[in-house]
Amino acid sequence: MDMNFSKEDLAFREEVRDFLAENLPQHLRDGARRTPGVFVEPDIGMEWHRILAKKGWVAPHWPKEDGGTGWTPVQKFIFDKETALAGAPSLAILGLRLVGPVICAFGTPEQKARFLPRILSGDDYWCQGYSEPGSGSDLASLKTTATLDGDEYTVNGSKIWTTHAHHANWIFALVRTDATVKKQAGITFLLLPMDQEGIEVTPIHSMSGDHEVNAVFFSDAKTSVENRIGEEGAGWSIAKFLLENERGGSCFAPRLIQGIERLEELAQTQPSGVNGAIAHDSRFRDRLARAKLQAEALEFTELRILAELAKGRSPGPQTSLVKLLGSNIGQEIDTLRLELLGTDALQLPLERPLYGNEAPEPIGSEIAQTAMGKYLNSRASTIYGGSDEVQKNIIAKTVLGL
Ligand SMILES: Cc1cc2nc3c(=O)[nH]c(=O)nc-3n(C[C@H](O)[C@H](O)[C@H](O)COP(=O)(O)OP(=O)(O)OC[C@H]3O[C@@H](n4cnc5c(N)ncnc54)[C@H](O)[C@@H]3O)c2cc1C
């Protein structure tokens, strides 16, 4: 991508590079690279979070007055790109990208003062209670109830696929507070402390053997009315605001491009069986080039979204495009990696973590050790945050006007 950065932007890029060279430890780069899961575990993710928080760089997408960086869209882009190129772990989005911006936009001054500093410092770890059995794509049909008695809500029901609920001390949840009105109008956005008798978390293991998601059961779980964001019944608009942030508004193209560049290096070392290295195989090069072009085109879309956000507008339905393209390119990268590795990739170690002193020795190479896990886990990316079909419906309606 040909970006004509200004002198200030180039100086900022140097600042970010210097910071990464000095402050991103090798064990965090190794941990990120050797994580087959969808999400980075808190042991490495939160260590990186705290390093960035100390520098004041952990929440570039928040308003400056709430703890954001005040960077321009181009600076945010540069930061995302440089951290991806350096191989930094992804940060947990649940607090920083999901509930944090919701509290910034809809929270009272008291809620902001209570929750935002603890997200920034990493003292609170959040999980997202949206999906329920039977209410995923059709989220508005959710059934978990909350009833207000005095100044306390009592919550009953269950949530499913709740990422990192087993690590979290808070959950933000969509609950039904009125069953007599249109289904969207009866939904409320509540924050609940996880450490209470009325909440039970049970693990769900993915087909790669990873434990990242859970079922969460609420049996007379309690939360104070002070932990309600917005008015009763306003939860649906807040939910949509949050989903737009979940689907876009950050640059994940740089990570995809970095993934493709690693494949290019790997292709130089893998024999094609006929004509030297696979890197010389024209059909393989075609697929790689196609993925790279798509990732570069995605980068432009992400920049356009950042520009919209900088004008104070919401990211809008183009985030559905980003989610759709980004997850499909990511899956193609994971598929190409498997194909490149051939039989070397036919291994699925179940020990975790695959980094650090206790990690099992890789069979063949380190990249082969995690390739199958990455491939299996990335099947989820076209489901979570709204499946491909749901994104296509949104694009059809709001972008194409069908
Ligand atoms: C790894 C992972 C992590 C997740 N983390 C969280 C989390 O932290 N918190 C949370 O709340 N949820 C989480 N989810 C849940 C996720 O948001 C849902 O799985 C997703 O919204 C799809 O819902 P569903 O699983 O109920 O599938 P369904 O909605 O039952 O969909 C089944 C199939 O039908 C298709 N379909 C559904 N409706 C339509 C339609 N109108 N038109 C065309 N096709 C349609 C879908 O595309 C899909 O192929 C996670 C999921 C995964 C896989």
PDBQT file of the ligand as one rigid body, heavy atoms in Angstrom, charges set to zero:
ROOT
HETATM    1  C1  LIG A 501     -15.190 -18.814  19.117  1.00  0.00    +0.000 C 
HETATM    2  C2  LIG A 501     -16.485 -18.105  19.407  1.00  0.00    +0.000 A 
HETATM    3  C3  LIG A 501     -16.499 -17.118  20.376  1.00  0.00    +0.000 A 
HETATM    4  C4  LIG A 501     -17.683 -16.467  20.696  1.00  0.00    +0.000 A 
HETATM    5  N1  LIG A 501     -17.689 -15.545  21.707  1.00  0.00    +0.000 NA
HETATM    6  C5  LIG A 501     -18.846 -14.988  22.100  1.00  0.00    +0.000 A 
HETATM    7  C6  LIG A 501     -18.894 -14.125  23.234  1.00  0.00    +0.000 A 
HETATM    8  O1  LIG A 501     -17.871 -13.857  23.885  1.00  0.00    +0.000 OA
HETATM    9  N2  LIG A 501     -20.093 -13.632  23.608  1.00  0.00    +0.000 N 
HETATM   10  C7  LIG A 501     -21.239 -13.882  22.925  1.00  0.00    +0.000 A 
HETATM   11  O2  LIG A 501     -22.281 -13.367  23.312  1.00  0.00    +0.000 OA
HETATM   12  N3  LIG A 501     -21.248 -14.711  21.848  1.00  0.00    +0.000 NA
HETATM   13  C8  LIG A 501     -20.077 -15.264  21.437  1.00  0.00    +0.000 A 
HETATM   14  N4  LIG A 501     -20.064 -16.118  20.361  1.00  0.00    +0.000 N 
HETATM   15  C9  LIG A 501     -21.335 -16.468  19.720  1.00  0.00    +0.000 C 
HETATM   16  C10 LIG A 501     -21.516 -15.935  18.318  1.00  0.00    +0.000 C 
HETATM   17  O3  LIG A 501     -21.770 -14.565  18.320  1.00  0.00    +0.000 OA
HETATM   18  C11 LIG A 501     -22.675 -16.746  17.684  1.00  0.00    +0.000 C 
HETATM   19  O4  LIG A 501     -22.202 -18.075  17.535  1.00  0.00    +0.000 OA
HETATM   20  C12 LIG A 501     -23.104 -16.177  16.357  1.00  0.00    +0.000 C 
HETATM   21  O5  LIG A 501     -23.761 -14.980  16.538  1.00  0.00    +0.000 OA
HETATM   22  C13 LIG A 501     -24.017 -17.179  15.591  1.00  0.00    +0.000 C 
HETATM   23  O6  LIG A 501     -25.084 -17.573  16.382  1.00  0.00    +0.000 OA
HETATM   24  P1  LIG A 501     -25.431 -19.122  16.618  1.00  0.00    +0.000 P 
HETATM   25  O7  LIG A 501     -24.185 -19.833  17.009  1.00  0.00    +0.000 OA
HETATM   26  O8  LIG A 501     -26.598 -19.190  17.524  1.00  0.00    +0.000 OA
HETATM   27  O9  LIG A 501     -25.833 -19.675  15.176  1.00  0.00    +0.000 OA
HETATM   28  P2  LIG A 501     -27.251 -19.501  14.463  1.00  0.00    +0.000 P 
HETATM   29  O10 LIG A 501     -27.710 -18.100  14.622  1.00  0.00    +0.000 OA
HETATM   30  O11 LIG A 501     -28.145 -20.589  14.927  1.00  0.00    +0.000 OA
HETATM   31  O12 LIG A 501     -26.852 -19.740  12.949  1.00  0.00    +0.000 OA
HETATM   32  C14 LIG A 501     -26.724 -21.042  12.388  1.00  0.00    +0.000 C 
HETATM   33  C15 LIG A 501     -26.513 -20.891  10.887  1.00  0.00    +0.000 C 
HETATM   34  O13 LIG A 501     -27.652 -20.267  10.279  1.00  0.00    +0.000 OA
HETATM   35  C16 LIG A 501     -27.274 -19.103   9.547  1.00  0.00    +0.000 C 
HETATM   36  N5  LIG A 501     -28.291 -18.055   9.687  1.00  0.00    +0.000 N 
HETATM   37  C17 LIG A 501     -28.865 -17.624  10.837  1.00  0.00    +0.000 A 
HETATM   38  N6  LIG A 501     -29.733 -16.628  10.586  1.00  0.00    +0.000 NA
HETATM   39  C18 LIG A 501     -29.700 -16.408   9.248  1.00  0.00    +0.000 A 
HETATM   40  C19 LIG A 501     -30.374 -15.511   8.373  1.00  0.00    +0.000 A 
HETATM   41  N7  LIG A 501     -31.256 -14.609   8.849  1.00  0.00    +0.000 N 
HETATM   42  N8  LIG A 501     -30.094 -15.548   7.054  1.00  0.00    +0.000 NA
HETATM   43  C20 LIG A 501     -29.194 -16.443   6.560  1.00  0.00    +0.000 A 
HETATM   44  N9  LIG A 501     -28.523 -17.346   7.350  1.00  0.00    +0.000 NA
HETATM   45  C21 LIG A 501     -28.780 -17.326   8.672  1.00  0.00    +0.000 A 
HETATM   46  C22 LIG A 501     -25.957 -18.658  10.184  1.00  0.00    +0.000 C 
HETATM   47  O14 LIG A 501     -25.173 -17.924   9.288  1.00  0.00    +0.000 OA
HETATM   48  C23 LIG A 501     -25.304 -19.985  10.545  1.00  0.00    +0.000 C 
HETATM   49  O15 LIG A 501     -24.666 -20.513   9.415  1.00  0.00    +0.000 OA
HETATM   50  C24 LIG A 501     -18.895 -16.790  20.007  1.00  0.00    +0.000 A 
HETATM   51  C25 LIG A 501     -18.865 -17.762  19.012  1.00  0.00    +0.000 A 
HETATM   52  C26 LIG A 501     -17.690 -18.429  18.716  1.00  0.00    +0.000 A 
HETATM   53  C27 LIG A 501     -17.718 -19.501  17.663  1.00  0.00    +0.000 C 
ENDROOT
TORSDOF 0
